Structures are given as structure tokens and as C-alpha cells.
């Protein structure tokens, strides 16, 4: 029985390490004219990676389906943007970022995580 408890503990530690330090969002969704719909549900933003061009206005439309208090806010690191997300109602966030780079967006506890990639088309094509 103690071996089983130890194995479960090790598995949980591995999951925590992966979630907080090793996980990388997958393929980015390109923001063209119009809004990018992002669903907030089951501990993730979907899509979790959005690409925009520098100096172009983009609209991110968040739809929070998760009533968890952790999902109540979205914070964009480095952009001084913090918005409350109501449950079941879309929340549009309009952004225009001048500096190319990758900007994280998270919940206030940093459990929900996403990336806003700001780059020209050629730079976007060379991403991993």
C-alpha cells in the first residue's frame, strides 16, 4: 500500500513540474481581421497561442465557461492589461502592440496560461 501511495505522489509531482515548467502552448492561431475567439474552460485557454502583427489592432474575444474563481481574470504580462472575465458572456479585449515578442497571458494564479506572439509574417513562419 505504501508503494502505491509513493507512486501516486511521484506521478503528481511529475504532473506539477510538467504543468508549471515544461508545458508549452501548441500551434498559434493567426489573428487576421476580426476577433479571435478564446474559450476559457477546464484549466486551459483554447487556443492558448495567438499571433498578431506589430502595430495592428487585434481583438481577443474571451468566453469563460469555467466558473472557477481562478478563471475570473486574464492578465497580459508586459502589456499592463488586466481584465475580468464574466461567466458565460464574451469579453472583448482590443490590443495594439508595437514591440515584437512573446507576451504571456494568464489567470491571476498563473494556472491558465497562453501566449500572444507579436511578429511579422516572415518571423512567424520561422517559429518552432
Secondary structure, 3 states (H helix, E strand, C coil): CHHHHHHHHHHHHHHHHHHHHHCCCCCCEECCCCEEEEEEECCEEECCEEEECCCCEEEEEEEECCCCHHHHEEEECCCCEEEECCECCEEEEEEECCCCEEEEEECCCCCCEEEEEECCHHHHHCCC
